[in-house]
Amino acid sequence: GASALAAFNHARSQKKRYVAVARVGDDGHAFAFDSLPSGAAVNDGGCARPCADDDAFACGCADAGCDGVVKRSADEEYVRRWAVYDVGAPKKRRKKRSEL
């Protein structure tokens, strides 16, 4: 969850289109999924925290990584601000001639 490259590779290895990351220090959380969730997007300072490996990408924040930026709302169990990326549609594996 702290590395943009690791998060993108995780999504691709799971053959998912999207990845969400929430960084805390040099660690964090990453989830890969196929479709965007419904609901309103939250865009506050926590979403813009840079990734550990490449500050050109935002890796969101989690728990203590959000200190001083965002506070947990009454309806939130954890403090998480996710940066979500579209890594593209999974590549389809071409069938070998022997599989046809």
C-alpha positions, -999 to +999 in steps of 0.1 A: +000+000+000+030+024+002+043+016-033+025+026-065+045+000-085+036-028-061-001-018-060-003-017-098+015-050-101-009-065-075-039-054-095-025-068-128-015-101-111-051-105-099-064-096-133-083-066-119-089-033-135-087-010-104-065-008-073-070+013-042-041+021-019-040+036+016-005+043+029+008+044+065+046+050+067+064+024+046+035+000+047-002+002+039-032-014+023-040-023-013-072-038-028-077-048-064-112-049-079-132-050-111-157-021-108-158+012-090-179+014-059-210+036-059-214+066-037-198+100-034-160+102-037-142+118-008-113+140-019-095+156+011-058+160+020-054+123+030-060+111-005-031+131-019-003+116+003+025+106-020+036+070-025+069+059-009+084+048-042+072+076-065+059+109-053+043+115-087+015+091-075-007+096-045-011+066-022-038+079+002-034+074+040-043+050+067-045+052+105-014+071+119-005+080+084-035+103+083-025+122+116-027+159+111-044+155+078-078+139+084-097+127+115-119+096+118-156+104+113-181+091+138-193+066+111-158+053+103-143+023+120-108+031+107-092+062+092-086+054+055-083+077+025-079+056-006-063+067-038-079+047-066-062+040-100-075+024-132-047+001-143-065-008-175-085-038-185-067-071-179-050-085-209-067-115-224-045-146-228-045-158-264-053-194-268-026-216-282-033-234-314-034-267-294-062-252-272-085-244-301 
